[in-house]
Amino acid sequence: MYRNAKNVGYYMIGKGCLSQLGDLLGARRKVRSGPAVFFVDRFFEGRDLVASLPVESRDLVVYVDAAAEPTTESVDGYAAQVRDFLGGAEPCALLAFGGGSILDTCKCVGNLLTNPGKAEDYQGWELVRHPAPYKIAVPTLSGTGAETSRTGIICNEAKNIKLGMNSDFTMFDQVLLDPDLTATVPRNQYFYTGIDTYMHCFESITGSYRNVVVDSLAEKAIDLSKQIFLSRDMMSDENREKLMIASFLGGMAAGFVGVVHPVSAGLSMVLHMRHGIANCYALSVLEDIYPEQYRDFMTMLERQDIELPAGICRGLTEEQYTALYEATIVHEKPLSNRLGPDFRNILTKENVVERFKRM
């Protein structure tokens, strides 16, 4: 089987490049007469970033709560809000400002504006049939690779599964990478989110579903991640720019992950834990499956003075442990990618629950 692979159409990187957004959006306004829709992390409401954006009176600014992972319900709600605002008009562009949750929300809402139904109808591979409106990503946090990946990750609470809209139509058309935007991110959040690049890239190259292009992108992203998180100052000007590049490359290399992300998904679904820190807890109990990466990760934690609080699964009920197991084991493709078709014989319920109890 051969796949015709697609990447982001255009990208701009460098300190202060956000100043070029007005020109980029102005070009879109000449192509499409409709308004622009801005998806902005609620953290920035009333702050200087929003005041600096090229928002016109006819545009819509949607503040997205990043305190929780995007869900099918939240995406459906934002899509309904945007549809009502547009009244049948076609937007000139959708723009996203924030971390992975904001970028994924924008991508998924874009798909729903041109495809009928609800968000859960498009969780899976190649289910989106019609192109979404033009989309611009401006990450204010690095690591998830959402700015370049073809997936918009959302949690389906009713089905107890975390799964993306995986489609070429989900991808952004333009990306602006301005490292000035990550200068004030809290250190812990910077680490938890940034390390996601390292994790999904090493999962990719240690699996069985691989190709030489993905391997090359992932290997470079891993190299950059090690430079950043094994340094003495992961948030230096140089390292913040490196992390944006690593995240950009990692998003393009985001093929099949392995065991870290399914375990992380269980924590997101049952304990409503954010993706980045959930990945950290997941790798902290997978030393037998990823021994080399586990050792590097523990060194990175120590080098950057980041501590994972212990006892997050202490006192859970048997029903909660069962839900954690089920929300993990449902991810057959990534688990078989690392462990093979007999992964259930390795990750028995007892095995998986024991790992959660160690967190």
C-alpha positions as MATLAB code, in Angstrom:
seq = 'MYRNAKNVGYYMIGKGCLSQLGDLLGARRKVRSGPAVFFVDRFFEGRDLVASLPVESRDLVVYVDAAAEPTTESVDGYAAQVRDFLGGAEPCALLAFGGGSILDTCKCVGNLLTNPGKAEDYQGWELVRHPAPYKIAVPTLSGTGAETSRTGIICNEAKNIKLGMNSDFTMFDQVLLDPDLTATVPRNQYFYTGIDTYMHCFESITGSYRNVVVDSLAEKAIDLSKQIFLSRDMMSDENREKLMIASFLGGMAAGFVGVVHPVSAGLSMVLHMRHGIANCYALSVLEDIYPEQYRDFMTMLERQDIELPAGICRGLTEEQYTALYEATIVHEKPLSNRLGPDFRNILTKENVVERFKRM';
ca = [
       0.000    0.000    0.000;
       1.217    3.487   -0.896;
      -0.017    6.659    0.751;
       0.073   10.102   -0.835;
       1.347   12.069    2.163;
       0.421   15.695    2.817;
       2.172   18.315    4.957;
       1.349   21.853    6.081;
       1.194   24.179    3.100;
       3.166   27.141    4.456;
       5.070   27.981    7.613;
       6.929   30.955    9.036;
       9.352   30.789   11.956;
      11.345   33.316   13.924;
      11.211   35.761   16.822;
       8.531   38.365   16.188;
       7.013   36.685   13.134;
       3.557   37.122   14.666;
       3.797   40.668   13.288;
       3.292   39.178    9.809;
      -0.115   37.709   10.667;
      -1.976   40.801    9.499;
      -0.489   40.507    6.020;
      -1.216   36.767    5.817;
      -4.807   37.192    6.947;
      -5.217   40.236    4.700;
      -4.388   38.060    1.702;
      -7.097   35.607    2.761;
      -9.651   38.411    3.157;
      -9.062   39.296   -0.506;
      -9.788   35.688   -1.535;
     -12.877   35.148    0.671;
     -15.227   37.913    1.741;
     -16.467   36.147    4.878;
     -15.329   36.981    8.420;
     -12.424   35.383   10.251;
     -12.968   33.186   13.299;
     -10.303   33.294   16.029;
     -10.012   30.407   18.520;
      -8.014   31.743   21.474;
      -6.971   30.126   24.756;
      -9.097   31.737   27.458;
      -5.871   32.460   29.345;
      -5.251   35.325   26.906;
      -8.648   37.001   27.341;
      -8.069   40.683   28.130;
      -4.297   40.372   27.635;
      -1.918   42.070   25.218;
      -1.842   39.187   22.727;
      -5.525   39.537   21.872;
      -5.218   43.316   21.564;
      -2.411   42.828   19.022;
      -4.348   40.473   16.742;
      -5.774   41.700   13.392;
      -9.396   41.238   14.485;
     -12.022   43.253   12.595;
     -15.451   44.205   13.907;
     -17.123   41.597   11.691;
     -14.935   38.752   13.011;
     -15.662   36.290   15.814;
     -13.343   35.574   18.731;
     -14.061   32.271   20.482;
     -12.347   31.821   23.840;
     -11.631   28.146   24.442;
     -11.161   26.752   27.930;
      -7.891   24.798   27.943;
      -8.332   23.525   31.502;
      -9.716   20.262   30.116;
      -9.014   18.155   27.044;
     -11.295   18.795   24.019;
     -14.335   16.505   24.005;
     -16.845   15.554   21.354;
     -19.405   17.646   23.241;
     -17.195   20.737   23.495;
     -16.287   20.554   19.797;
     -19.969   20.172   18.856;
     -20.767   23.205   21.014;
     -18.092   25.416   19.465;
     -19.112   24.277   15.975;
     -22.741   25.250   16.656;
     -21.615   28.660   17.952;
     -19.551   29.330   14.833;
     -22.290   28.116   12.462;
     -24.830   30.411   14.118;
     -22.436   33.342   13.802;
     -21.621   32.657   10.149;
     -25.253   32.215    9.150;
     -24.303   30.186    6.088;
     -21.370   32.392    5.067;
     -17.954   30.891    4.382;
     -15.215   32.215    6.693;
     -12.093   33.636    5.102;
     -10.042   31.760    7.689;
     -10.089   29.977   11.030;
      -7.189   30.910   13.323;
      -5.987   29.150   16.482;
      -3.864   30.649   19.287;
      -2.816   28.342   22.120;
      -1.523   24.880   22.848;
      -2.607   21.549   21.429;
      -6.115   21.659   22.890;
      -6.909   24.973   21.192;
      -5.325   23.935   17.899;
      -7.170   20.596   17.903;
     -10.462   22.324   18.717;
     -10.004   24.636   15.738;
      -9.131   21.742   13.426;
     -12.110   19.636   14.488;
     -14.585   22.531   14.339;
     -13.299   23.284   10.838;
     -14.185   19.755    9.746;
     -17.695   20.063   11.168;
     -18.329   23.320    9.296;
     -18.138   21.482    5.955;
     -19.218   17.967    6.928;
     -22.608   16.962    8.375;
     -23.115   15.328   11.733;
     -21.280   15.457   15.041;
     -17.672   15.226   16.149;
     -17.941   11.579   17.169;
     -18.923   10.668   13.599;
     -15.406   11.534   12.437;
     -13.280    9.949   15.166;
     -11.089    7.537   13.249;
      -9.157    7.385   10.008;
     -10.172    9.017    6.710;
     -13.793    9.653    7.693;
     -13.839   13.381    6.800;
     -15.104   13.735    3.227;
     -15.042   17.470    2.467;
     -12.236   20.050    2.868;
     -12.426   22.352    5.871;
     -12.078   26.144    5.635;
      -8.586   27.652    5.444;
      -6.847   27.404    8.838;
      -3.898   29.235   10.449;
      -2.104   27.951   13.565;
      -0.172   30.159   15.985;
       1.125   27.891   18.787;
       1.750   29.573   22.128;
       3.034   26.303   23.600;
       5.306   23.705   21.983;
       5.325   19.931   22.055;
       2.094   18.343   20.904;
       2.808   18.787   17.195;
      -0.847   19.744   16.683;
       0.289   22.569   14.411;
       1.481   20.099   11.753;
      -0.288   16.807   12.471;
      -3.250   15.512   10.469;
      -5.139   14.619   13.627;
      -7.420   16.547   15.945;
      -7.560   14.657   19.253;
     -10.828   14.645   21.210;
     -12.200   12.666   24.157;
     -15.482   10.789   23.758;
     -16.813   10.560   27.304;
     -19.785    8.361   26.393;
     -17.563    5.733   24.738;
     -14.633    6.139   27.185;
     -12.167    6.636   24.341;
      -9.705    9.321   23.300;
      -9.409    9.334   19.518;
      -8.707   11.835   16.759;
     -10.156   13.011   13.491;
      -7.340   11.652   11.334;
      -7.541   13.231    7.888;
      -5.585   15.416    5.476;
      -8.480   17.878    5.741;
      -7.698   18.306    9.450;
      -4.298   19.887    8.788;
      -3.541   23.588    9.022;
      -2.785   25.509    5.830;
      -0.450   28.060    7.447;
       1.643   27.943   10.620;
       3.409   30.805   12.414;
       6.098   29.756   14.905;
       7.089   32.706   17.085;
       9.212   31.607   20.081;
       8.489   34.901   21.841;
       5.021   33.491   22.568;
       6.396   30.734   24.830;
       8.617   32.949   26.992;
       6.123   33.223   29.871;
       4.861   29.623   29.962;
       5.179   28.144   33.501;
       8.187   25.778   33.702;
       6.229   22.663   34.645;
       3.707   23.167   31.843;
       6.521   23.906   29.385;
       8.150   20.572   30.292;
       4.991   18.447   30.400;
       3.835   19.683   26.992;
       7.244   19.949   25.359;
       8.251   16.393   26.223;
       5.305   15.088   24.171;
       7.425   15.556   21.038;
      10.113   13.267   22.438;
       7.536   10.682   23.459;
       5.450   10.336   20.320;
       8.588   10.371   18.181;
      10.408    7.603   20.067;
       7.169    5.595   20.080;
       7.045    5.960   16.312;
      10.599    4.780   15.607;
      10.414    1.873   18.067;
       7.263    0.476   16.473;
       6.661   -1.772   13.492;
       4.579    0.643   11.334;
       7.365    2.806    9.936;
       8.751    4.509    6.846;
      12.032    6.242    6.175;
      10.602    9.784    5.982;
       8.754    9.522    9.298;
      11.845    7.968   10.885;
      14.039   10.829    9.659;
      11.705   13.525   10.985;
      11.245   11.707   14.295;
      14.969   11.152   14.767;
      15.705   14.860   14.301;
      12.909   15.835   16.688;
      14.287   13.399   19.281;
      17.779   14.833   18.853;
      16.490   18.373   19.402;
      14.427   17.252   22.403;
      17.501   15.724   24.030;
      19.482   18.906   23.409;
      16.735   20.927   25.087;
      15.754   18.781   28.067;
      19.261   17.530   28.900;
      20.572   21.100   28.894;
      20.775   23.276   31.990;
      18.106   25.720   30.816;
      15.304   24.257   28.720;
      13.674   27.696   28.445;
      16.576   29.711   27.062;
      15.842   31.759   23.935;
      17.710   29.214   21.830;
      15.940   26.215   23.358;
      12.466   27.710   23.036;
      13.074   28.131   19.302;
      14.512   24.619   19.081;
      11.437   23.219   20.818;
       9.143   24.923   18.328;
      11.091   23.295   15.504;
      11.092   19.916   17.256;
       7.331   20.130   17.762;
       6.832   21.140   14.122;
       8.890   18.151   12.892;
       7.329   15.825   15.437;
       3.827   16.690   14.264;
       4.743   15.732   10.713;
       6.288   12.502   12.042;
       3.220   11.645   14.126;
       2.292    8.282   12.681;
       1.455    5.425   15.001;
       2.438    5.838   18.622;
       3.087    2.979   21.041;
       2.270    2.160   24.669;
       2.799    5.579   26.282;
      -0.119    7.279   24.578;
      -2.757    4.573   25.290;
      -1.831    4.568   29.004;
      -1.905    8.373   28.914;
      -5.325    8.260   27.233;
      -6.635    6.169   30.120;
      -5.580    8.874   32.573;
      -7.188   11.559   30.415;
     -10.477    9.709   30.126;
     -10.901    8.520   33.730;
      -9.011   11.122   35.778;
      -9.425   13.982   33.265;
      -5.679   14.564   33.299;
      -4.075   16.842   30.706;
      -2.230   15.076   27.913;
       1.326   16.216   28.606;
       1.532   15.314   32.278;
      -0.441   12.119   31.622;
       2.304   11.069   29.181;
       4.886   11.676   31.890;
       3.070    9.444   34.354;
       2.633    6.798   31.658;
       6.346    6.582   30.809;
       7.224    6.553   34.510;
       5.749    3.010   34.768;
       6.889    1.643   31.385;
      10.557    1.077   32.200;
      10.355   -2.553   31.014;
       8.923   -1.601   27.604;
      11.019    1.512   26.917;
      14.142    1.081   29.108;
      16.447    3.503   27.272;
      13.799    6.192   26.896;
      12.730    5.738   30.518;
      16.298    6.388   31.698;
      16.603    9.494   29.515;
      13.253   10.775   30.739;
      14.161   10.373   34.401;
      17.410   12.266   33.744;
      15.451   15.026   32.009;
      13.119   15.363   35.002;
      16.075   15.680   37.357;
      18.032   18.039   35.094;
      15.071   20.425   34.769;
      14.043   20.089   38.441;
      10.571   18.784   37.555;
       8.816   16.526   40.059;
       5.858   14.245   39.336;
       3.647   14.169   42.444;
       3.150   10.598   43.648;
      -0.125    8.898   44.488;
      -2.380   10.146   41.698;
      -4.162    6.765   41.521;
      -4.223    6.155   45.253;
      -7.636    5.282   46.644;
      -9.352    4.600   43.332;
     -12.206    2.108   43.209;
     -12.074   -1.182   41.345;
     -14.520    0.322   38.864;
     -12.116    3.198   38.198;
      -9.176    0.818   37.716;
     -11.286   -1.198   35.297;
     -12.177    1.972   33.400;
      -8.474    2.915   33.237;
      -7.631   -0.500   31.818;
     -10.451   -0.401   29.261;
      -9.585    3.149   28.128;
      -5.993    1.940   27.605;
      -6.432   -1.445   25.965;
      -8.965   -0.157   23.417;
      -6.121    1.432   21.424;
      -5.226   -1.665   19.450;
      -3.194   -0.104   16.622;
      -0.618    1.707   18.782;
      -0.340   -1.185   21.244;
       0.227   -3.712   18.474;
       2.650   -1.259   16.856;
       5.014   -1.692   19.809;
       4.092   -5.077   21.274;
       2.735   -7.016   18.300;
      -0.642   -8.706   17.777;
      -0.432  -10.540   21.119;
      -0.273   -7.310   23.135;
      -3.225   -8.383   25.302;
      -1.177  -11.311   26.614;
       1.445   -8.813   27.786;
      -0.835   -6.037   28.960;
      -3.268   -8.136   30.943;
      -5.726   -6.336   33.160;
      -3.641   -7.223   36.218;
      -0.489   -5.919   34.539;
      -2.044   -2.620   33.500;
      -3.800   -1.998   36.817;
      -0.543   -2.679   38.674;
       1.128    0.026   36.599;
      -1.582    2.565   37.425;
      -1.293    1.705   41.127;
       2.424    2.588   40.990;
       1.743    6.132   39.796;
];
